[in-house]
Amino acid sequence: MSQYNVAKNESQVCKETIDTFQTVLKCCGSDGPNSWEKFMDTLPDSCCAPNDSGCSSESAFSNGCFDTISDFVNSNTQYIGFGVLGIAVIQLLGMLFACYLRSFVLKRTTYDEPHTM
């Protein structure tokens, strides 16, 4: 949040990321709209609904983004775990096939001439 209004190209990515998080998750700041007071005089427009003209503390999303992300992860832990487990199984199968291919190549004693045209 401290890099939100810094005028550098790198901070533009930070600004866009924070704006996207706040818009998509419908949250404001890390702990709520008051967490922006340390860094800015006014709230970013992404703290409010897209059709609001001026974003104020009263019209801003009341939930902080940290709590929103924490709630999302806690409520979807089972699906995240299954996803990680599925990726791990795919990685293990890839390693098994690579080991099988290596042993197959090392056991060969003769090699055919490549076909030429």
RAPEJO-V64569 format. One line per field, one symbol per residue. phi: phi as a letter, one per 20 degrees, with the letter a starting at -180 (. if undefined). A space follows every 10 residues. Layout:
phi=???
This chain:
phi=.fefdfecff ffffffffff gfffelcbmf dpgfffffdb edfffffcfg effcecffef fefeffffff ffffedgfff ffffffffff ffffffffff ffffffffdc cffffdd
